[in-house]
Amino acid sequence: MLRDLRTLVDIESPSSDPAAVARVMDVVEGWARDLGAETHALPGGTRSFHFGPADGPYLLVLTHADTVWPHGTLGRMPWREDGERLYGPGTYDMKGGVVGLFHALRSLGGEWPQGGVRVLLSPDEEIGSPGSREHIEAAAQGARAVLVPEPPVSDSHNLKTGRKGTGDYVLTLHGVASHAGNRPELGASAITAAAEAVLALQALARPEVGTTVSVGLISGGSAVNVIPDHCRLGVDVRVSTLEEAERIERGVRAWRPSNDRVTCEVGGGLNRPPSSRARAPCGCLLRRRRLRVNSASRSATKASAAAATATSLPPRCPPSTAWGAWRRSPRRARAHPTRPLARPRAAARRAAAARLEHLTRKRHPHPLLRKALSAVQLSESHQGRGSKTQGILINGSCSFVVVTEGDQDLAV
């Protein structure tokens, strides 16, 4: 695993250099071919690898090969091993995740889940996925679950079960040029207006609710002795709720320079909506498109099992990313008139345990669910002793629950 990771890290792959990113993707595609994957190069540079049978909804895994680190980073931050820690550009985000994924795929020994596993490897995630987003959305339509092996939470290293929404704004300011020494009063400084914008926009942040606003790029002016007539700002926005995204949108577009001779053009907006844990509780994945098979079909051949009747249950949340529109839609109100949008964490855990217990009583064909139930029960018995549970539930086809106490794993 360390050898594979170093192979990728030693190939610098900033998003700004598609050829360099492609070199990393070539290595990963070679690993996929070694596992018998069907590989495709999609428009825009994205690679698609499908493992196993394509006989229904698949497990989709999203990865990316680009990094934020520019060329030359290896010179000042080379590959380094320090105890249990590894250093180098891309080790954390997300070449380590890519390597971990492929070692997990190799461990399956060719025994793929129903529908197979599809991996999308994109070249532009760090800059907002302008070329790969269309492929990701299309692939998600045929998936029964989606996993993203991005790094864990940075401080606690816990499993991520949600993510913030992201936005990118570009402000272009137009002023009036003039000689800075002879007639400065005739000019209108775009850079002065940009300084006002930096303070005003970053004041929109509300870290206590997960909203951050940062002006990360600024450029402008033509010469040191000329009042600048242009300036450009790049703004990064992160939000935990759509309400906060709408507030930021209004605030950014409502800002005006104090000098009325300077004009402002605003581009960009919300790039990805937030996906919170409350909107996709673990039971949600378990309910969607569950395949019901009777005892006779369990012992049938693969061909007769494929003919078993599949009953689709109504999803608790839609596969589309347009969460906000669905949440406010009359259709949702009619379908679930009394269902709350969120449940406390303890209630969600009890509901998941009850669901697993129900499936176990029904002699569900997937033994991993029975193991998951045992892990949940073990977690409940260790409450108050520093134990915690991390889990991923995938549709009812497989389930992983890790219970830890201190530094020791109690059950998987």
C-alpha positions as CSV (number, residue, x, y, z in Angstrom):
1,M,0.0,0.0,0.0
2,L,2.8,2.4,0.8
3,R,4.5,1.6,-2.4
4,D,1.3,2.3,-4.4
5,L,0.7,5.6,-2.5
6,R,4.3,6.8,-3.1
7,T,3.9,6.0,-6.8
8,L,1.0,8.4,-7.0
9,V,2.5,11.1,-4.7
10,D,5.7,11.2,-6.7
11,I,3.6,12.3,-9.7
12,E,2.7,15.9,-9.0
13,S,-0.8,16.5,-10.4
14,P,-2.1,20.1,-9.9
15,S,-5.6,20.8,-11.3
16,S,-4.0,23.4,-13.6
17,D,-2.0,20.8,-15.5
18,P,-4.3,18.2,-17.2
19,A,-1.4,16.3,-18.6
20,A,0.1,15.7,-15.2
21,V,-3.3,14.7,-13.8
22,A,-3.7,12.3,-16.7
23,R,-0.4,10.6,-15.7
24,V,-1.8,9.7,-12.3
25,M,-5.0,8.5,-13.9
26,D,-3.0,6.2,-16.2
27,V,-1.5,4.5,-13.2
28,V,-4.9,4.0,-11.5
29,E,-6.4,2.8,-14.8
30,G,-3.7,0.2,-14.9
31,W,-4.7,-1.0,-11.5
32,A,-8.3,-1.2,-12.6
33,R,-7.5,-3.2,-15.7
34,D,-5.5,-5.7,-13.6
35,L,-8.7,-6.3,-11.6
36,G,-10.6,-7.0,-14.8
37,A,-12.5,-3.7,-14.9
38,E,-14.2,-2.3,-18.0
39,T,-12.6,1.1,-18.4
40,H,-13.7,4.2,-20.3
41,A,-12.3,7.6,-21.0
42,L,-15.1,10.2,-20.8
43,P,-15.2,13.6,-22.4
44,G,-13.4,16.2,-20.2
45,G,-10.8,13.8,-18.9
46,T,-12.9,11.7,-16.4
47,R,-12.2,8.0,-16.3
48,S,-14.8,5.3,-15.5
49,F,-14.0,1.8,-14.2
50,H,-16.7,-0.8,-13.7
51,F,-16.0,-4.0,-11.7
52,G,-18.2,-7.0,-11.8
53,P,-21.6,-7.6,-13.4
54,A,-23.6,-4.7,-14.8
55,D,-27.0,-6.3,-14.0
56,G,-28.6,-3.6,-12.0
57,P,-28.0,-0.6,-9.7
58,Y,-24.3,-0.5,-8.7
59,L,-22.2,0.9,-5.9
60,L,-20.7,4.1,-7.1
61,V,-17.4,5.4,-5.7
62,L,-16.3,8.9,-6.5
63,T,-12.5,9.8,-6.5
64,H,-10.3,12.4,-8.0
65,A,-6.7,12.5,-9.2
66,D,-5.9,16.3,-9.0
67,T,-4.5,18.1,-6.0
68,V,-4.2,21.7,-4.8
69,W,-0.4,21.5,-4.7
70,P,1.5,23.3,-7.5
71,H,4.4,21.9,-9.4
72,G,7.6,22.0,-7.3
73,T,5.9,21.1,-4.1
74,L,7.8,17.8,-3.9
75,G,11.1,19.8,-3.8
76,R,10.2,21.4,-0.5
77,M,7.7,18.8,0.8
78,P,9.0,15.4,-0.4
79,W,7.6,12.0,0.5
80,R,8.4,11.3,4.1
81,E,7.4,8.6,6.6
82,D,7.3,9.6,10.3
83,G,6.1,6.8,12.5
84,E,2.4,6.2,11.5
85,R,2.3,9.5,9.5
86,L,3.0,10.0,5.8
87,Y,3.8,13.4,4.2
88,G,3.8,14.6,0.6
89,P,1.5,16.5,-1.7
90,G,-1.8,14.6,-2.1
91,T,-1.2,11.9,0.5
92,Y,-4.3,13.1,2.4
93,D,-6.5,14.5,-0.3
94,M,-7.0,12.2,-2.0
95,K,-4.4,9.9,-3.3
96,G,-4.4,8.0,0.0
97,G,-8.2,7.4,-0.5
98,V,-7.6,6.2,-4.0
99,V,-5.0,3.7,-2.9
100,G,-7.1,2.5,0.0
101,L,-10.1,2.0,-2.3
102,F,-8.1,-0.2,-4.8
103,H,-6.6,-2.3,-2.0
104,A,-10.2,-2.8,-0.7
105,L,-11.3,-3.8,-4.2
106,R,-8.4,-6.3,-4.5
107,S,-9.3,-7.9,-1.2
108,L,-12.7,-8.9,-2.6
109,G,-10.9,-11.4,-4.8
110,G,-13.3,-10.9,-7.7
111,E,-16.5,-11.5,-5.7
112,W,-18.3,-8.4,-6.7
113,P,-21.6,-7.3,-5.2
114,Q,-24.8,-7.4,-7.2
115,G,-24.7,-4.7,-9.9
116,G,-20.9,-4.4,-9.5
117,V,-18.8,-1.4,-8.4
118,R,-18.4,1.6,-10.6
119,V,-15.5,4.0,-9.9
120,L,-15.3,7.5,-11.3
121,L,-11.9,9.2,-11.3
122,S,-12.2,12.9,-12.1
123,P,-9.4,15.3,-13.0
124,D,-10.9,18.6,-11.7
125,E,-12.5,18.2,-8.3
126,E,-10.3,20.7,-6.6
127,I,-11.5,23.5,-8.9
128,G,-15.2,22.7,-8.7
129,S,-15.6,19.7,-11.1
130,P,-16.4,21.8,-14.2
131,G,-15.8,19.0,-16.6
132,S,-16.7,16.0,-14.4
133,R,-19.9,17.1,-12.8
134,E,-22.1,16.0,-15.6
135,H,-20.6,12.5,-15.5
136,I,-21.0,12.3,-11.8
137,E,-24.7,13.3,-11.9
138,A,-25.3,10.9,-14.7
139,A,-23.6,8.0,-12.9
140,A,-25.5,8.7,-9.7
141,Q,-28.8,8.1,-11.4
142,G,-28.0,4.4,-11.8
143,A,-26.4,4.0,-8.3
144,R,-27.9,2.4,-5.3
145,A,-25.4,4.1,-3.0
146,V,-22.5,6.5,-3.4
147,L,-19.3,6.5,-1.4
148,V,-16.5,9.1,-1.5
149,P,-13.2,8.0,0.1
150,E,-12.1,11.5,0.9
151,P,-10.1,12.1,4.1
152,P,-11.9,11.9,7.5
153,V,-12.7,14.8,9.7
154,S,-9.3,16.5,10.2
155,D,-9.3,16.8,14.0
156,S,-11.1,13.7,15.2
157,H,-10.5,11.5,12.2
158,N,-14.1,10.3,12.4
159,L,-16.1,9.1,9.4
160,K,-17.7,11.9,7.4
161,T,-21.5,11.4,7.1
162,G,-22.2,14.8,5.5
163,R,-20.5,17.7,3.8
164,K,-20.9,21.5,3.5
165,G,-22.1,23.2,0.4
166,T,-19.5,25.2,-1.6
167,G,-19.6,28.3,-3.6
168,D,-17.2,30.3,-5.7
169,Y,-17.8,34.0,-6.5
170,V,-15.7,36.3,-8.7
171,L,-16.0,40.1,-8.2
172,T,-14.7,42.3,-11.0
173,L,-14.3,45.9,-10.2
174,H,-14.0,48.7,-12.8
175,G,-12.7,52.1,-11.7
176,V,-11.1,55.1,-13.5
177,A,-7.4,55.3,-14.2
178,S,-5.4,58.4,-13.6
179,H,-1.8,59.4,-12.7
180,A,-1.2,58.7,-9.1
181,G,1.1,61.7,-8.6
182,N,-0.2,64.4,-10.9
183,R,-4.0,64.0,-10.8
184,P,-5.1,61.3,-8.4
185,E,-8.4,63.1,-7.8
186,L,-9.4,62.3,-11.3
187,G,-9.1,58.6,-10.7
188,A,-11.3,56.1,-8.9
189,S,-9.4,53.2,-7.4
190,A,-10.7,49.7,-8.1
191,I,-8.2,48.3,-5.6
192,T,-9.5,50.6,-2.8
193,A,-13.0,49.3,-3.6
194,A,-11.7,45.8,-3.5
195,A,-10.3,46.3,0.0
196,E,-13.8,47.4,1.1
197,A,-15.2,44.3,-0.5
198,V,-12.8,42.0,1.2
199,L,-13.8,43.3,4.7
200,A,-17.6,43.4,3.8
201,L,-17.8,40.0,2.3
202,Q,-15.8,38.2,5.0
203,A,-18.0,39.8,7.6
204,L,-20.8,37.7,6.2
205,A,-19.2,34.6,7.7
206,R,-21.0,32.9,10.6
207,P,-18.5,30.2,11.8
208,E,-20.8,29.2,14.7
209,V,-23.3,27.7,12.1
210,G,-20.6,26.5,9.7
211,T,-20.6,29.4,7.3
212,T,-17.2,30.6,6.1
213,V,-16.3,33.3,3.5
214,S,-12.8,33.8,2.4
215,V,-11.3,36.1,-0.3
216,G,-8.5,33.9,-1.5
217,L,-7.4,35.5,-4.7
218,I,-6.9,39.2,-5.7
219,S,-5.3,40.8,-8.7
220,G,-5.5,44.3,-10.2
221,G,-3.8,47.4,-11.3
222,S,-1.4,48.1,-14.2
223,A,1.5,50.1,-12.7
224,V,2.5,51.4,-9.2
225,N,2.1,55.0,-10.3
226,V,-1.4,54.6,-11.8
227,I,-4.7,54.7,-10.0
228,P,-5.9,51.2,-10.7
229,D,-9.0,51.0,-13.0
230,H,-9.6,47.2,-12.5
231,C,-9.4,44.6,-9.8
232,R,-10.6,41.0,-9.5
233,L,-11.5,39.0,-6.4
234,G,-12.0,35.3,-5.9
235,V,-14.2,34.3,-3.0
236,D,-14.6,30.9,-1.4
237,V,-17.9,30.2,0.4
238,R,-18.8,27.1,2.6
239,V,-22.3,26.6,4.1
240,S,-24.0,24.0,6.1
241,T,-27.6,24.9,5.1
242,L,-29.3,26.2,2.0
243,E,-30.7,29.0,4.1
244,E,-27.2,30.2,4.7
245,A,-26.4,29.8,1.1
246,E,-29.3,32.0,0.2
247,R,-28.2,34.6,2.8
248,I,-24.7,34.7,1.4
249,E,-26.0,35.0,-2.2
250,R,-28.1,38.0,-1.3
251,G,-25.2,39.6,0.6
252,V,-22.6,39.2,-2.1
253,R,-24.9,40.5,-4.9
254,A,-26.2,43.4,-2.8
255,W,-22.7,44.8,-2.0
256,R,-21.8,48.1,-3.7
257,P,-18.5,50.2,-3.6
258,S,-18.7,53.4,-1.6
259,N,-17.3,55.3,-4.6
260,D,-20.1,55.5,-7.1
261,R,-17.6,55.8,-9.9
262,V,-16.5,52.2,-9.3
263,T,-18.8,49.5,-10.7
264,C,-18.9,45.9,-9.6
265,E,-19.8,42.7,-11.6
266,V,-20.5,39.5,-9.7
267,G,-20.1,36.1,-11.2
268,G,-20.3,32.6,-9.8
269,G,-22.5,31.2,-7.0
270,L,-23.3,28.0,-5.2
271,N,-21.4,25.2,-6.8
272,R,-22.5,22.2,-4.6
273,P,-25.5,22.2,-2.2
274,P,-24.9,21.1,1.4
275,S,-25.6,17.4,2.2
276,S,-26.2,17.1,6.0
277,R,-26.3,13.9,8.0
278,A,-29.9,14.7,9.1
279,R,-31.1,14.6,5.4
280,A,-29.8,11.2,4.7
281,P,-30.0,9.1,7.9
282,C,-28.7,5.5,7.7
283,G,-32.1,4.1,7.4
284,C,-32.6,6.1,4.2
285,L,-30.1,3.9,2.3
286,L,-31.6,0.8,3.7
287,R,-35.1,1.7,2.5
288,R,-34.3,2.6,-1.1
289,R,-34.9,0.0,-3.8
290,R,-34.7,-3.0,-1.4
291,L,-34.9,-6.3,-3.2
292,R,-37.4,-8.7,-1.5
293,V,-36.7,-12.4,-2.1
294,N,-38.6,-15.3,-0.6
295,S,-37.0,-18.4,0.8
296,A,-37.5,-20.4,-2.4
297,S,-35.6,-17.9,-4.5
298,R,-32.7,-17.8,-2.0
299,S,-31.7,-21.4,-3.0
300,A,-32.4,-20.9,-6.7
301,T,-29.8,-20.4,-9.3
302,K,-28.5,-17.0,-10.2
303,A,-30.7,-16.9,-13.3
304,S,-33.9,-17.6,-11.3
305,A,-32.8,-15.2,-8.6
306,A,-32.6,-12.5,-11.2
307,A,-36.2,-13.1,-12.0
308,A,-37.3,-12.6,-8.4
309,T,-39.8,-9.8,-7.8
310,A,-38.3,-6.5,-6.9
311,T,-40.4,-4.1,-5.0
312,S,-39.2,-0.5,-4.8
313,L,-40.1,1.4,-1.6
314,P,-40.6,5.2,-1.7
315,P,-37.2,6.9,-1.0
316,R,-36.9,9.0,2.2
317,C,-34.8,11.4,0.2
318,P,-34.4,11.8,-3.5
319,P,-31.2,10.8,-5.4
320,S,-31.1,14.3,-7.0
321,T,-28.9,17.0,-5.4
322,A,-31.8,19.5,-5.7
323,W,-32.6,18.9,-2.1
324,G,-34.0,22.4,-1.4
325,A,-36.5,22.3,-4.2
326,W,-37.7,18.8,-3.1
327,R,-37.9,19.7,0.5
328,R,-40.3,22.6,-0.3
329,S,-42.3,20.7,-2.9
330,P,-46.0,19.9,-2.4
331,R,-45.3,16.4,-3.5
332,R,-43.1,15.8,-0.5
333,A,-45.8,17.3,1.8
334,R,-48.4,14.9,0.4
335,A,-46.1,11.9,0.6
336,H,-44.8,12.5,4.1
337,P,-47.1,15.0,5.8
338,T,-45.9,14.3,9.3
339,R,-42.3,13.1,8.8
340,P,-39.8,15.4,10.5
341,L,-36.8,16.6,8.4
342,A,-34.3,15.5,11.1
343,R,-34.1,13.3,14.1
344,P,-31.8,13.5,17.1
345,R,-28.7,11.4,16.8
346,A,-29.8,8.9,19.5
347,A,-33.2,8.5,17.9
348,A,-31.6,7.9,14.5
349,R,-29.3,5.2,16.0
350,R,-32.3,3.5,17.7
351,A,-34.2,3.5,14.4
352,A,-31.2,2.0,12.6
353,A,-30.9,-0.7,15.2
354,A,-34.6,-1.5,15.0
355,R,-34.4,-1.8,11.3
356,L,-31.5,-4.1,11.4
357,E,-33.2,-6.2,14.0
358,H,-36.3,-6.4,11.9
359,L,-34.2,-7.6,8.9
360,T,-32.5,-10.2,11.0
361,R,-35.8,-11.6,12.3
362,K,-36.9,-11.9,8.7
363,R,-33.8,-14.0,7.9
364,H,-32.4,-11.4,5.6
365,P,-29.9,-13.1,3.1
366,H,-27.0,-10.7,3.9
367,P,-25.0,-12.0,6.9
368,L,-23.2,-8.6,7.1
369,L,-26.5,-7.1,8.4
370,R,-26.6,-9.6,11.2
371,K,-23.0,-8.7,12.1
372,A,-23.9,-5.0,12.0
373,L,-26.8,-5.6,14.4
374,S,-24.4,-7.3,16.9
375,A,-22.1,-4.4,16.6
376,V,-24.9,-1.9,17.3
377,Q,-26.0,-3.9,20.3
378,L,-22.4,-4.1,21.6
379,S,-22.2,-0.3,21.2
380,E,-25.3,0.2,23.3
381,S,-23.9,-2.0,26.0
382,H,-20.8,0.1,26.2
383,Q,-22.5,3.5,26.4
384,G,-20.9,5.7,29.1
385,R,-17.6,3.9,28.8
386,G,-16.1,6.1,26.0
387,S,-17.3,3.9,23.2
388,K,-18.5,5.2,19.9
389,T,-20.0,3.8,16.7
390,Q,-19.1,4.6,13.1
391,G,-21.0,3.0,10.3
392,I,-22.0,2.9,6.7
393,L,-25.2,1.2,5.6
394,I,-25.5,0.5,1.9
395,N,-29.0,-0.3,0.7
396,G,-29.3,-3.5,2.6
397,S,-26.7,-5.2,0.4
398,C,-23.9,-4.7,2.8
399,S,-23.3,-3.0,6.1
400,F,-20.2,-2.0,8.1
401,V,-20.3,-0.8,11.7
402,V,-17.1,-0.2,13.7
403,V,-17.4,0.1,17.5
404,T,-14.4,1.4,19.3
405,E,-13.5,2.0,23.0
406,G,-10.5,4.2,23.5
407,D,-7.9,3.0,20.9
408,Q,-9.3,-0.5,20.7
409,D,-11.8,-1.8,18.1
410,L,-14.5,-3.9,19.8
411,A,-16.3,-5.1,16.7
412,V,-16.7,-4.7,13.0
